[in-house]
Amino acid sequence: MVATRFALMYPELTTKLILENPIGLEDYRLFVPYKTLDELYQTELKRTAKSIADYHQSYYTSWKPTYSEWVQVPAAHGHADYPKVAQASALTYAMIYQQPVVYEFDNLKVPTLLVIGQEDRTIVGKGYIKDKQKLQEHGQYPQLGQQTVKAIPNAKLVELKGWGIYRTWKQRRSFMRLC
C-alpha cells in the first residue's frame, strides 16, 4: 500500500511499480470490524510470542521451521521499546484500514508489475472477523490479482502457482532478479 500511495502521490519520481502479494487489493473496512487506535494498541500490548507465531503461521500454506525468523522481531516483548513497537503496529494497522488504495488503482501512471502467489489468503485484520463465510469470501488473491490488473492501466500480472505470502529470501531474490 505504501508503494502504491507513493506512486500515486509522486508519479514524476516513479518509473515503475512492482507489487508482490500486496495488501490493499480490497477495502477491509467493508468486512473487518472497526477498532479504535486504543483498542489496537491494547491488543498489541497483550500479544505473546506464541500468539504472534500463531498469527504468522496462519498465513502459510505449510509452516517450516526456517520461517521462524519472521516472528522473532515482533515477539521481542522483553525489550524496553516494545510499547513503541506496539504503538507503531497499531498506527500501521489503522492506516491500512482507514486509507484504502483499491479505489485509486486506475490513477496509477506508471507501468506496474503485479506478482500474486496463488496460495495467498491475506486479510488484514482477519483475527477480528468472526463470520467464517467472510473469511472464505475475502483474501482470495487469485481473484484479487485478476481484478487489480484490470483496474491498473499498463499493468501486467504474474501468477505464481503454489506460492503464498511468504517464501524464503533465496526464492524471492531469484524471482526479483527476473523482474
N, C-alpha and C positions, 0 to 999 in steps of 0.2 A: 504494500500500500504506500509505503514511503517513496519507493522508486516511481510509482505511478504518479503520486502527488507532485514529486519533483519535476517529472517530465511535463506535467500539466502546467505547473507554475513557471517553469524555465525552459520552454521549448527551444529557445536560442542557444542554450547550453547543453542540450541533449541531442546526441546524434542518433542513438538507437536505444531501445529498451529491451532488456531480456528479463522475463518474469518466469521464475521457476517455482511451480506449485504455489503461486501467491495467495495470500489471504485477501479477502475483499472482493471475491468474484460474485458475492451475493450480499444482500443487505441483512446483516444479522439482527437488526432492530425488528425485523418482521416476524421473527420466531424465537429469539432468545430473550428471556425476561430481563427487564431493565434492572440494573443495580446501581446504587449511588456510589460515588467515589469512596465514601467512608466504608460502605459495605464491602467494596472490592478490596480496600486496604486491610480491613479486619480479616477477610478471607485469606489474603496473602500472609498475614502475620500468623495465622493458625496452621498454615501448611507445615507438614513434616517432611523429612527426607523420603519416607515411604509414600506419602500422598503425592509428592512431586514425581517420584519414579513411576507410580501407578498412572498418573496423568500422562506422562510422556509415553509410556508403554502403550497407552490406548490408541496412539496414532500409528503404530507399527503394524504391518500385516503379520509379521512374526518377529519376536524380540530376540536379539542376540546380545551376549554379554559385552561385546565391543561397543554397543550403543550407550553403555552406562556413562560414558564421558559427558553425554548431553544433559544429564541430570545432576552432575556434581556442582556446578556453579550456582544454579538456582536453589540447591539444597543446603547452601552454606549458612544454616541457621545460627550456628555458634559464633559467627563473626559479628563484631560490634556494628558493622554497617548494614546488617540485614534489614533493619527498618527502612533504610533508604532504598534498598533493593525492592522491598515490598511496596514502597510508595511509587517507585518507578514502574513496577509491574502494574499496579492499579491504574496509574495515569496512562500507560500504554494501552491497556485494555479499554479504558474509557474512550481514548482517541479512536481506536479501531471500531468500537461500537457506534460512536456518535458521528463519525466523519466518513461515511462510506464513499468509495470511489467508483463503485459499479455504475452509477448513473452518468459518469463523466468519461467513460471509455471512448465514446465517439468523438471526444475533443482532443484525443491524442494526435499529435502531428508527426511523430517520429516512427520509423519502421520498428515494429515490435515483434519479438520472438516470444511466443508463449509455450513453455515447456511444462507439460502436465503428466504426472505419474498417474496411470490409470487406476492405481490402488488407493490413491489419496482420498480420504474422507474427512478432511479437516473442517471443523466448525468452531470458530472462536466463541467460547462461552458454552460449549456443549454440556459441560457439567451442570449448568443451570437449567437445562431442558429436561423436563420430566416426561414429556409425551414421546414415547418410543416411535410413534409414526413420524413425528417431525424429525427425529434423528435419522430415520431412514430416507426421508424426502430431501434433506439438505446435506451439504458437504459432498455432493456427488460430482467429483472433479471431471470425470469423462464428459458429462453433460455441460458442466460449467465451462470447461475448456472450449467446447463447440460454440456455446452462446457468446463467450467473450471474444473469440477470434472473429465472429461475425460483427461484433459491436465496434471493434478497433479497426479503423482504416489502416490499410497497409500492414496487416498482421499475418503472421504465419504461425501455425500450430504444430508442435512436435508432441506426439503422444507416446509415452514410454510404458509399454506393457510390462506388468509385474513390478512397477516402481510405485512406492508410496511417497509420503512426505520426506522420509529420511532414507538416505543411503550413506555408505561410508564416504569419507572425504576423498579417498582414492578414486572411487567411481565417479563422484561429482567432478573432480578435476579432469578426469579423462573426458567426460561428456562436455565440459565447458571449453576444452581445447577445440572441440569440433564446432562450437558456435563461433 
